[in-house]
Amino acid sequence: MKKISILLVFVFLCGFVFSQQEKRIALIIGNAAYQNGGTLKNPVNDVNLMATTLQSLGFEVTKLTNANLKQMQQAAITFTNKIPNYDVALFYYAGHGVQVNGVNYLVPVDAVMNDALSTKYEAFDISDINYAFAQNSGKMNIMILDACRDNPFRSWQRGSDRGFKAVGNQAAGTIIAFATREGETASDGTGSNGLYTQELVKQMKIEQDINSVFKNTRVAVLAASNNKQCPQEWDMTTGSFYFKKGSNPDNNNQSTGSGTLKLITDYTGNVKITSATGSHLETKTVSAGSTYDFYNLPAGVVIINIYSGSTVVWTQKVMITAGQTTTIHAQKDEPTNTTLTISSSPSGASVYIDDVYYGTTPYTVTLNFQTYNIKLDAGADYEIYKQNVNITKSTTSLNYTLTKRETPPPDIPIPETVFIKGGNFQMGSNDG
């Protein structure tokens, strides 16, 4: 069975940078050998890789593989009881996962799920761990879920939604990251590990802020998947965290050596790179959709600013590692709406959007990306026009030709009437 995965990351930050003296704890679970849902290729390999990586980063790691429900619950109880004694707590899961009625569940290997209702009793609800993290305010709490999107239990279909849903009402200081866009599949990769986890652990071992970890992971996954898989994050962080121990964004420029910065840009303008102390390093003119290399940058933190004229349109701090290439994508925020003009022939038709009157054609309006019912009414001489239209970022205008009503038939003359004087007559047969 092909592993189709989605990865979410929840990070609660208290607004400061953690030091190398912090205490770190992790619970990681990988389920692959399902008794009723087939066998997955990579979860055990992924959890072994994550365990080794976290141990090298100073985490005290508890690892479970092919765990049943009771084992998962007991491990979660032990883990959440320990959280208050640590500065950083991390939970990682790889395996099957389902979402039922808005609740995200992790699937133990012994689950017997014949319908959506049984999920509540057969699967592991992550809400308890989320609650424990929420109570651990002022510290770092990380949840990573690398779970299958498709419902693996084909005996039931209703009530189970495709893929995990983002946990609502995230507190300030939260990152939510997906291995790919919602509704799309994530690659197993060509080796023994899933593509996202494989690239994620590489970035975790580089001295860089957690935001850069996810951004650089996205760039690497896009490149490795030929732009078919695009990891996605929702970032509400208010502070900084570095997986690699001893990192500090203010003094890392004391590192020796130099490295390379590969910049992929969605902007056209001038790039200016300075050190953390403000010393000028590089200036280059760039064009949107292109990639540029900056060689021999000093190891440590550099600041990238992209200018359009005298205005800074994009900025980011980046950690340059000696002897390595750091890839950064200067992305524009995806728009959520578009401005378009609705025209008609003849002009002057009344415009109704979802049965609400807006004005007369030509009419310019800003609409979100979704489907609307457009109605045009040019009066009694023209047929009323209706159409459902899906508005996307490429929709910039709508043009309609209204059909004129058919010419009504000529009036039929009314025949002349003749007055008949009233009288009487005998009904029936004259013979009988």
Secondary structure, DSSP 8 states (H G I E B T S, - for coil): ----EEEEEEEE--SS---TT--EEEEEEE--EETTTEE-SSHHHHHHHHHHHHHHTTEEEEEEES--HHHHHHHHHHHHHHGGG-SEEEEEEEEEEEEETTEEEE--TT---SSHHHHHHHSEETHHHHHHHHHSTTSEEEEEEEEE-S-S-TT--TTEESS----SS--SSEEEEESS-TTS-----SSSS-HHHHHHHHHHTSSSBHHHHHHHHHHHHHHHTTTS---EEEE---S--BSSTT--TTTGGG--SEEEEEEEES--EEEEEEETT--EEEEEEE-TTEEEEEEEEESEEEEEEEEETTEEEEEEEEEE-TT-EEEEEE-----SEEEEEEEEESS--EEEETTEEEEESSEEEEEESSEEEEEEE--TTB--EEEEEE--TT--EEEEE--B-----------------------S-TT-
